[in-house]
Amino acid sequence: QVQFVESGGGLVQPGGSLRLSCTASEIIFTSRRHIVWYHQAPGKERKLVAQISPWDGDIYYPEYMKDRFIITADSDKHTVFLQMRNLNPDDTGMYYCNSIPLSGVWGQGTQVTVSS
């Protein structure tokens, strides 16, 4: 059964950092799916922020991310991390992880609020 569990969000001041965690079902890792993080700002659609291939470490960031986020994976723990730094209010919203191919099963996400 496919499952994603996100954690690590919270309230942080502008310029601060957070590390999000995504624990996924073992099948996600054993079936060699890419794992992705999405950001959904209030009232907006989900937007891809980072992608990793856990089996070979291949990483992709959309150009607009500007090197502020770092995605890593611990395959033994079936977990993918998103280290976020220099956060600004535009980073506020829910963060979700999923796979490529996209799973129809979404986790509850983790809320990030960047505010002074």
FENVENDA-V434760 format. One record per residue. N is the residue number from 0. RES is the residue in one letter. D_FIRST is the distance of its C-alpha to the first C-alpha in Angstrom with 2 decimals. Layout:
# FENVENDA-V434760
<<N,RES,D_FIRST> <N,RES,D_FIRST>>
This chain:
# FENVENDA-V434760
<<0,Q,0.00> <1,V,3.79> <2,Q,6.37> <3,F,10.09> <4,V,12.86> <5,E,16.37> <6,S,19.57> <7,G,23.18> <8,G,24.82> <9,G,28.15> <10,L,31.72> <11,V,33.68> <12,Q,37.12> <13,P,37.86> <14,G,38.02> <15,G,35.59> <16,S,32.38> <17,L,28.84> <18,R,25.89> <19,L,22.44> <20,S,19.31> <21,C,15.75> <22,T,13.23> <23,A,10.06> <24,S,7.05> <25,E,8.93> <26,I,7.74> <27,I,9.44> <28,F,12.46> <29,T,12.65> <30,S,12.43> <31,R,15.21> <32,R,14.32> <33,H,16.83> <34,I,15.92> <35,V,18.07> <36,W,19.61> <37,Y,20.99> <38,H,23.84> <39,Q,24.61> <40,A,28.16> <41,P,29.40> <42,G,29.99> <43,K,28.78> <44,E,25.95> <45,R,23.31> <46,K,24.85> <47,L,23.54> <48,V,25.03> <49,A,23.65> <50,Q,21.50> <51,I,20.88> <52,S,19.93> <53,P,18.97> <54,W,20.13> <55,D,23.61> <56,G,24.09> <57,D,25.05> <58,I,25.32> <59,Y,26.24> <60,Y,27.77> <61,P,29.27> <62,E,33.03> <63,Y,33.44> <64,M,31.60> <65,K,34.78> <66,D,33.42> <67,R,32.69> <68,F,29.01> <69,I,27.66> <70,I,24.07> <71,T,23.13> <72,A,20.21> <73,D,19.76> <74,S,17.44> <75,D,18.05> <76,K,16.69> <77,H,13.88> <78,T,15.95> <79,V,17.93> <80,F,21.12> <81,L,23.42> <82,Q,26.99> <83,M,29.00> <84,R,32.77> <85,N,35.80> <86,L,33.88> <87,N,35.70> <88,P,35.36> <89,D,33.79> <90,D,30.72> <91,T,30.15> <92,G,27.02> <93,M,23.30> <94,Y,21.32> <95,Y,17.73> <96,C,15.64> <97,N,13.44> <98,S,13.38> <99,I,15.71> <100,P,14.93> <101,L,14.13> <102,S,10.75> <103,G,11.53> <104,V,9.49> <105,W,12.09> <106,G,12.68> <107,Q,15.95> <108,G,17.88> <109,T,20.87> <110,Q,24.42> <111,V,27.17> <112,T,30.73> <113,V,33.61> <114,S,36.87> <115,S,40.17>>
